[in-house]
Amino acid sequence: MQMTSLLGVTFLALIISPAMGKTFQRCELAKLLKASGMDGYRRVSLPNWVCMASFESRYDTMARNYNRDGSTDYGIFQINSRWWCEDGETPGSKNACKISCNALQNDDITDDIKCAKRVVQDPNGMRAWVAWRLYCAGKDLTKYLEDCDL
C-alpha cells in the first residue's frame, strides 16, 4: 500500500509541475540549431553557436547568471534581462525580443533561438556574448560538431 501511495504522489508531482528545463547533449543541440536555420544565420557558423552555448550555459536551459549591473542572463544562450527579455526585476529593461525571461528556461528552445537571432542582428552580433568573445571567436571550433553526423 505504501508503494502505491508513493507512486501516486510522484505521478501527481509530474502532472502539476511546471515545464522543466533540459541540459542538451552537444550533438543534440547542434542538430536542433541546424534544423532551426542557425547555421550561417547572419554569417555565424553552427560551431560558433554551439561553442557559445557551451561556455554560456553548458547547454542547460535552466542556467541563470546574476550580473554586477543588476541584470540577469537566462537560458541556454544566457539572454540578458537588461536588453533582450523582461524579468520584472531589471529596471529599464528594453525587452528587444518581446519575451518573458522565464520563457527562456524550459526544454523548448524555440523562443531562445528566435531571440538569439534577434541579438545577432544588432551591430555587436556575436560579440554580445562575452563567452563567445573569450572562448570561441577566432578559434578552431571543429570539435563542436565532431561525431555529430550532420
N, C-alpha and C positions, 0 to 999 in steps of 0.2 A: 504493500500500500504506500509506503514511504517513497519508493522509487517512482511510482505513478505520479505522486504529487510533485516531485522534483521535475519530472519531465513536463508536467503541465505548466509549472512556473516558468521553466526555460522556454517553452513554446510561447507562452504569453509574453514574455520579455522580448522575444524575437518579433512578435507581431506589433507591439506597441513602441518599439524603439525606433528612433529617427534613422534616416538613411545613414549608413555607416561609411566611413572613409575606406580607402584602399591604398595599399602600397603595391605599385606595379612592379613587375619584372622589367628589366631593361628592354628586352626584345618585344615584349608585350606592348610597352609604351611606344616603341619605335614603329611598330605595325599600325597602332591606332593613330599616331600622329601622321604617318604617311597616308593612311586612308582618309584622314581629315584635311588633306591638302597642305600640310605644313612643310613638306619637302620642297624647298625652293620658294616658299612664300616670302615675298619681299627680298628675294635673293639670299635667304637664310637656309642653309642646307639642313637636312634632317639630323646629321650628327651634332650640329650646333644646338638644336632644340633638346636633344636627349642629354647632351653634356650639361646644358644649363639646368635642366630639371634634376639631374643627378646631384649637382652641387647646391642647388637652391633648396631642395626638399627631400633628397634621397628617394624620389619617386613616390612620396607619401602625400596623398590628397588632404590629409588632416594636419599637415605641417603648419605651424604658426610661429612667427618671429616678431618680437616686440622691438621696435626701433627707438633710438635715443630721442628722435624728434616727436615722439608720441604716436606715430603711425604704427600700423601692424601689417605684416605681409601674410598672405593666406594661400593655402593650397599648393598644388604640385608645382606651379610656376611662381609661387610667392608673390602674388599680385598685391600691390601696396594700397592701403586704405586712404592715403592722402590724395592719390591721383586717380586710381582706377576703379575702386569699389567703395561701397558705403557700409560701414560697420556700426554706425550710430555712436561711435566713441571718438572718432578723429575729427577735431574741429576743422571746418573749412574744406572738407573732402570735395574734390572735383567730380568724383564718380564718373569718369570719362567712359567707362564700359557700361554704365547704367545697370549696375548689378549689385545685389547684396553680397558682401564679403562671405557671409555664411554659405551662400550658394556655391562657393569655390571649395568647400570642404566636404565633398561626398565622392562616391565612387564614379559618378557620371562627370567626366571632364569636358563635355561638350561646351559648356559655358566658359570654362577655363581657357579652352582653345580659342574660342571667339574673342575673349578679352586679350589673350596673348597676341593675337593677330592685330588687335587694335593698338596695343602697346608698340609693336614694331612699325606701325605706320607713322609714329611720331619721329621727329628728327633724330632722337637718340637711338632709335632702333634697338638692337640687341644690347647696346650699352646701358639701357635702362636697368639691366640686371647686373649687379656687382659681381656675383659669382661667375657670370659669363665672361666679364672683362678680365677677371683674375685667373680663371682656370680653363677657359675654352678658346678665347679669342687668339687667333694665330697659331693654335696648337694642332698637332696631328690628332684628329678625332676619329680615326678609322675604327678604333676599338669599341666605339659606342654602337656600331652596327654589326660588329663581329659575330658570326654564327647566328644572325637573326633571320636568315632565309627570306630576305625582302625581294 
